[in-house]
Amino acid sequence: MTNLDQQTQDQLDAATFRRLLKHLDQNKDAQNIDLMILAGFCRNCLGKWYKKAADDLNVEVSDEQARERVYGMPYSQWKSDHQLPATPEQLAAFANRNK
């Protein structure tokens, strides 16, 4: 892919990120702990990465704004509407993930 100029690569990266957010929004049943167990990152991680990217570009974005971009709503609302308590099996899998 060395033939892509930076602007095109940035556009592709941005479109892919938007598609990832849409996919996560359409699959709210994929709990953050499941994502952490399987992939080592979750929606909260994406929010932190978004905030870090904003900081690197000297763009003022709060932690809450970054999470809202990822969740598509305030985190507190998403949590109350969609986040289930972690099961003992999920907690055990998460604890054993890096062993």
C-alpha positions as CSV (number, residue, x, y, z in Angstrom):
1,M,0.0,0.0,0.0
2,T,3.0,2.3,-0.5
3,N,1.2,3.9,-3.4
4,L,-1.4,5.7,-1.2
5,D,-0.8,9.3,-0.4
6,Q,-1.3,10.3,3.3
7,Q,-4.6,12.1,2.6
8,T,-6.1,9.0,1.1
9,Q,-4.7,6.7,3.8
10,D,-6.2,9.1,6.4
11,Q,-9.6,9.0,4.7
12,L,-9.5,5.2,4.6
13,D,-8.5,5.0,8.2
14,A,-11.3,7.4,9.2
15,A,-13.9,5.5,7.2
16,T,-12.7,2.3,8.8
17,F,-12.9,3.8,12.3
18,R,-16.5,5.1,11.6
19,R,-17.4,1.6,10.4
20,L,-16.0,0.0,13.5
21,L,-18.0,2.4,15.7
22,K,-21.2,1.6,13.6
23,H,-20.5,-2.1,14.0
24,L,-20.1,-1.8,17.8
25,D,-23.3,0.3,17.9
26,Q,-25.2,-2.3,16.0
27,N,-23.8,-5.0,18.4
28,K,-24.4,-3.6,21.8
29,D,-24.8,-7.2,23.1
30,A,-21.0,-7.5,22.7
31,Q,-20.1,-6.5,26.2
32,N,-16.9,-4.6,26.9
33,I,-15.5,-7.4,29.1
34,D,-16.1,-9.9,26.2
35,L,-14.2,-7.5,23.9
36,M,-11.3,-7.3,26.4
37,I,-11.2,-11.1,26.8
38,L,-11.2,-11.7,23.0
39,A,-9.3,-8.7,21.6
40,G,-7.6,-6.9,24.5
41,F,-9.5,-3.7,24.0
42,C,-13.0,-2.4,24.4
43,R,-15.1,0.7,23.8
44,N,-13.5,2.5,26.7
45,C,-10.0,1.8,25.2
46,L,-11.2,3.4,21.9
47,G,-12.4,6.4,23.9
48,K,-9.0,6.7,25.5
49,W,-7.2,6.4,22.2
50,Y,-9.5,9.0,20.7
51,K,-8.7,11.4,23.6
52,K,-5.0,10.7,23.2
53,A,-5.2,11.5,19.5
54,A,-7.0,14.7,20.2
55,D,-4.4,15.6,22.8
56,D,-1.6,14.9,20.3
57,L,-3.2,17.3,17.8
58,N,-3.8,19.9,20.5
59,V,-7.6,19.5,20.0
60,E,-9.6,20.1,23.1
61,V,-11.7,17.0,23.7
62,S,-12.8,15.8,27.2
63,D,-12.7,12.2,28.3
64,E,-16.5,12.2,28.4
65,Q,-16.7,13.7,24.8
66,A,-14.3,11.0,23.6
67,R,-16.3,8.2,25.2
68,E,-19.5,9.7,23.8
69,R,-18.0,9.7,20.3
70,V,-17.3,6.0,20.7
71,Y,-20.6,5.0,22.5
72,G,-22.8,7.3,20.4
73,M,-24.4,8.5,23.7
74,P,-23.2,9.6,27.1
75,Y,-21.4,6.7,28.7
76,S,-23.6,6.7,31.8
77,Q,-26.6,6.2,29.5
78,W,-25.0,3.4,27.5
79,K,-23.9,1.7,30.8
80,S,-27.4,1.8,32.3
81,D,-29.1,0.8,29.0
82,H,-26.7,-1.9,27.7
83,Q,-24.0,-3.0,30.1
84,L,-24.8,-6.2,32.0
85,P,-23.0,-7.3,35.2
86,A,-20.0,-9.4,34.4
87,T,-20.6,-13.1,35.0
88,P,-18.2,-15.1,37.2
89,E,-17.1,-16.9,33.9
90,Q,-16.3,-13.6,32.2
91,L,-14.4,-12.4,35.3
92,A,-12.4,-15.6,35.4
93,A,-11.6,-15.5,31.7
94,F,-10.5,-11.8,32.0
95,A,-8.3,-12.6,35.0
96,N,-6.7,-15.5,33.0
97,R,-6.4,-13.6,29.8
98,N,-2.7,-12.7,30.1
99,K,-1.5,-15.8,31.9
